[in-house]
Amino acid sequence: HPRRFLTLFVSFYFLSMRAGAAVAVASAVTVDVASHVESPVAALKQQFSAVEQQIKTAGQVTPGVYSTVKKLQKMVESIIEPAILESHASDQLLVLTVFREIIACDAQYKKFLSGDKAKAQAALKSVKTEWAECGGTVEELKQRYAECLDARDVLVRHNNTICCQEFAVCSSPTGYGDCEVVKLERGFAGCNYKDMTGEECFAQAKALVAPLHGYFSNQDKKYEALRFECAKFTAATKAKVAECAYLQEAVNAKVMQTNEQAEEFNQAAENTEANCRTACADYKECRAKTISAYQKVVGPCETTSSYGGGDCVKNRENDRKSEWEATQTIACLLKHYCTGGKFEEEQVENCKATVDSYHLAVTYPKVPEEMPCEIPDCGRCPGCDECVDRPYYQYETPCYGSPLE
């Protein structure tokens, strides 16, 4: 029957791994047969056909034929069977080795997911937590700063009011308090020198001036009280201004820290997304290359002749099974000739019935499903604006000018 059998050179495949890929290296073993035929199996068939014809003609197995039968049995046992089994083992190893390249792609991507990606996302979460806490502190400080500015402005306005009252009580054209000169309704005290003595005129003038003592005393007390209040509010205002300035610096320092963390997060998020895109593209490319190589090695592929063939495992598997079945059928008949000593037509079918090639079936692992590629959207952290002071009423505003209200 038309089958392609082993070639004159029986190929043994030895696998070596180089740069992550399986390389099949073939070495050849020359089979020495009596005649120059296409393959050992073809030589076996040719010689078996001659033996079979001699047995039919002689009606029995002659000593010369028996010697030939033994040689053919030895060819089957020592050359053909080991070659087929070795070829099967080599192809099975080749299939598994190329398949492992696909698994290596999955393993490498899993390593990225559980390693670099997981670490990057954990770092992003940590930075974002710090940014959120920092941002919360910024908002709290801004609120305190705004309250400070409100309190400061109240103090500034009250300070200006009190200090201007002090100025109003005791002022001079120079713009500074000067309480030694006071305008009176009466600028002099008159006296009738004809009717009154000098002592009486002095006593009358003294009586007129005497009430001014109480006036000056009250005015002095009022002035001192206002001066004390002015000094107190001036000190409080200065303290509040300093407190607000300190808060402004604290807010802006925290704003700077928050913005640095936001920039750190945003840059890390961008890098993480880019790394994930690169890893996903590499993984898909790796899968495509290794699956293509696996399918090319496995086959089926185009046959090279009417007898079969083809440079892929499935074609070679079918060829080996055919060669094994043909060889084992001949081996069975040779054994029968040695024991029965004659040709029996029905024995051909009996021998065929005992032959199987299940042990030559190659295992082809199923290609696993591709893992989904997910590019994370890490988001971005916005920055914060610095606090800017607002104009306020200067407590140093001179009251002789036009103080703001």
Solvent accessible surface area in square Angstrom, and as a share of the most:
residue,aa,sasa,rsa
1,H,135,0.60
2,P,109,0.68
3,R,106,0.39
4,R,69,0.25
5,F,17,0.07
6,L,20,0.10
7,T,59,0.34
8,L,67,0.33
9,F,105,0.44
10,V,4,0.02
11,S,43,0.28
12,F,39,0.16
13,Y,45,0.17
14,F,110,0.46
15,L,38,0.19
16,S,44,0.28
17,M,108,0.48
18,R,175,0.64
19,A,110,0.86
20,G,42,0.41
21,A,48,0.38
22,A,24,0.19
23,V,62,0.36
24,A,45,0.35
25,V,77,0.44
26,A,64,0.50
27,S,52,0.33
28,A,68,0.52
29,V,77,0.44
30,T,97,0.56
31,V,8,0.05
32,D,130,0.67
33,V,25,0.15
34,A,95,0.73
35,S,41,0.27
36,H,197,0.88
37,V,31,0.18
38,E,116,0.52
39,S,1,0.01
40,P,1,0.00
41,V,0,0.00
42,A,24,0.19
43,A,0,0.00
44,L,0,0.00
45,K,65,0.28
46,Q,96,0.42
47,Q,40,0.18
48,F,17,0.07
49,S,65,0.42
50,A,50,0.39
51,V,3,0.02
52,E,35,0.16
53,Q,110,0.49
54,Q,92,0.41
55,I,1,0.00
56,K,100,0.42
57,T,109,0.64
58,A,53,0.41
59,G,48,0.46
60,Q,108,0.48
61,V,27,0.16
62,T,45,0.26
63,P,118,0.74
64,G,51,0.49
65,V,6,0.03
66,Y,91,0.35
67,S,55,0.36
68,T,45,0.26
69,V,0,0.00
70,K,92,0.39
71,K,141,0.60
72,L,1,0.01
73,Q,32,0.14
74,K,139,0.59
75,M,21,0.09
76,V,1,0.01
77,E,114,0.51
78,S,63,0.41
79,I,60,0.31
80,I,0,0.00
81,E,37,0.16
82,P,59,0.37
83,A,3,0.03
84,I,0,0.00
85,L,78,0.39
86,E,65,0.29
87,S,11,0.07
88,H,29,0.13
89,A,54,0.42
90,S,5,0.03
91,D,0,0.00
92,Q,33,0.15
93,L,81,0.40
94,L,13,0.07
95,V,0,0.00
96,L,55,0.28
97,T,7,0.04
98,V,11,0.06
99,F,28,0.12
100,R,130,0.47
101,E,35,0.16
102,I,0,0.00
103,I,71,0.36
104,A,51,0.40
105,C,4,0.03
106,D,11,0.06
107,A,54,0.42
108,Q,120,0.53
109,Y,9,0.03
110,K,117,0.50
111,K,141,0.60
112,F,31,0.13
113,L,57,0.28
114,S,86,0.56
115,G,19,0.18
116,D,94,0.49
117,K,27,0.12
118,A,43,0.34
119,K,146,0.62
120,A,30,0.23
121,Q,72,0.32
122,A,64,0.50
123,A,56,0.44
124,L,11,0.06
125,K,150,0.64
126,S,58,0.37
127,V,18,0.11
128,K,85,0.36
129,T,66,0.38
130,E,85,0.38
131,W,47,0.16
132,A,55,0.42
133,E,115,0.52
134,C,8,0.05
135,G,15,0.14
136,G,41,0.40
137,T,49,0.29
138,V,0,0.00
139,E,106,0.48
140,E,105,0.47
141,L,22,0.11
142,K,48,0.21
143,Q,105,0.46
144,R,118,0.43
145,Y,8,0.03
146,A,40,0.31
147,E,93,0.42
148,C,7,0.04
149,L,8,0.04
150,D,75,0.39
151,A,40,0.31
152,R,3,0.01
153,D,16,0.08
154,V,86,0.49
155,L,36,0.18
156,V,0,0.00
157,R,105,0.38
158,H,77,0.35
159,N,0,0.00
160,N,12,0.06
161,T,70,0.41
162,I,21,0.11
163,C,23,0.14
164,C,30,0.18
165,Q,83,0.37
166,E,30,0.14
167,F,40,0.17
168,A,78,0.60
169,V,40,0.23
170,C,5,0.03
171,S,52,0.34
172,S,22,0.14
173,P,144,0.91
174,T,101,0.59
175,G,7,0.07
176,Y,158,0.60
177,G,48,0.46
178,D,63,0.33
179,C,66,0.40
180,E,160,0.72
181,V,121,0.69
182,V,55,0.31
183,K,194,0.82
184,L,87,0.43
185,E,183,0.82
186,R,150,0.55
187,G,76,0.73
188,F,165,0.69
189,A,45,0.35
190,G,38,0.37
191,C,34,0.21
192,N,72,0.37
193,Y,166,0.63
194,K,194,0.82
195,D,113,0.58
196,M,57,0.25
197,T,78,0.45
198,G,50,0.48
199,E,135,0.60
200,E,82,0.37
201,C,11,0.07
202,F,141,0.59
203,A,58,0.45
204,Q,70,0.31
205,A,32,0.25
206,K,132,0.56
207,A,68,0.52
208,L,75,0.38
209,V,84,0.48
210,A,62,0.48
211,P,97,0.61
212,L,45,0.23
213,H,145,0.65
214,G,33,0.32
215,Y,98,0.37
216,F,87,0.36
217,S,42,0.27
218,N,97,0.50
219,Q,59,0.26
220,D,80,0.41
221,K,136,0.58
222,K,111,0.47
223,Y,40,0.15
224,E,69,0.31
225,A,57,0.44
226,L,25,0.12
227,R,115,0.42
228,F,132,0.55
229,E,52,0.23
230,C,19,0.11
231,A,60,0.47
232,K,96,0.41
233,F,36,0.15
234,T,33,0.19
235,A,63,0.49
236,A,40,0.31
237,T,0,0.00
238,K,103,0.44
239,A,63,0.49
240,K,44,0.19
241,V,33,0.19
242,A,61,0.47
243,E,76,0.34
244,C,3,0.01
245,A,47,0.37
246,Y,148,0.56
247,L,7,0.03
248,Q,42,0.19
249,E,123,0.55
250,A,28,0.22
251,V,0,0.00
252,N,30,0.15
253,A,63,0.49
254,K,53,0.22
255,V,1,0.00
256,M,114,0.51
257,Q,75,0.33
258,T,0,0.00
259,N,49,0.25
260,E,101,0.45
261,Q,23,0.10
262,A,3,0.03
263,E,122,0.55
264,E,96,0.43
265,F,4,0.02
266,N,40,0.21
267,Q,94,0.42
268,A,35,0.27
269,A,0,0.00
270,E,90,0.40
271,N,73,0.37
272,T,7,0.04
273,E,19,0.09
274,A,40,0.31
275,N,83,0.43
276,C,4,0.02
277,R,122,0.45
278,T,80,0.47
279,A,16,0.13
280,C,12,0.07
281,A,58,0.45
282,D,79,0.41
283,Y,7,0.03
284,K,96,0.41
285,E,90,0.40
286,C,46,0.28
287,R,10,0.04
288,A,64,0.49
289,K,132,0.56
290,T,20,0.12
291,I,36,0.18
292,S,67,0.43
293,A,45,0.35
294,Y,12,0.04
295,Q,112,0.50
296,K,162,0.69
297,V,34,0.19
298,V,10,0.06
299,G,17,0.16
300,P,106,0.67
301,C,46,0.27
302,E,153,0.68
303,T,77,0.45
304,T,103,0.60
305,S,51,0.33
306,S,104,0.67
307,Y,100,0.38
308,G,16,0.16
309,G,3,0.03
310,G,11,0.11
311,D,126,0.65
312,C,1,0.01
313,V,0,0.00
314,K,67,0.28
315,N,14,0.07
316,R,37,0.14
317,E,14,0.06
318,N,90,0.46
319,D,15,0.08
320,R,6,0.02
321,K,54,0.23
322,S,12,0.08
323,E,3,0.01
324,W,27,0.09
325,E,71,0.32
326,A,13,0.10
327,T,0,0.00
328,Q,35,0.16
329,T,17,0.10
330,I,13,0.07
331,A,23,0.18
332,C,37,0.22
333,L,7,0.04
334,L,0,0.00
335,K,133,0.56
336,H,31,0.14
337,Y,2,0.01
338,C,38,0.22
339,T,107,0.62
340,G,42,0.41
341,G,22,0.21
342,K,101,0.43
343,F,43,0.18
344,E,49,0.22
345,E,117,0.52
346,E,107,0.48
347,Q,33,0.15
348,V,32,0.18
349,E,112,0.50
350,N,76,0.39
351,C,0,0.00
352,K,108,0.46
353,A,88,0.68
354,T,101,0.58
355,V,31,0.18
356,D,71,0.37
357,S,9,0.06
358,Y,180,0.68
359,H,89,0.40
360,L,0,0.00
361,A,51,0.39
362,V,12,0.07
363,T,88,0.51
364,Y,63,0.24
365,P,30,0.19
366,K,176,0.74
367,V,39,0.23
368,P,46,0.29
369,E,152,0.68
370,E,74,0.33
371,M,35,0.16
372,P,104,0.65
373,C,32,0.19
374,E,121,0.54
375,I,70,0.35
376,P,27,0.17
377,D,130,0.67
378,C,23,0.14
379,G,28,0.27
380,R,114,0.42
381,C,3,0.02
382,P,90,0.57
383,G,52,0.50
384,C,28,0.17
385,D,114,0.59
386,E,99,0.45
387,C,17,0.10
388,V,127,0.73
389,D,60,0.31
390,R,90,0.33
391,P,133,0.83
392,Y,48,0.18
393,Y,54,0.20
394,Q,87,0.39
395,Y,34,0.13
396,E,105,0.47
397,T,40,0.23
398,P,64,0.40
399,C,28,0.17
400,Y,131,0.50
401,G,41,0.39
402,S,106,0.69
403,P,45,0.29
404,L,123,0.61
405,E,177,0.79
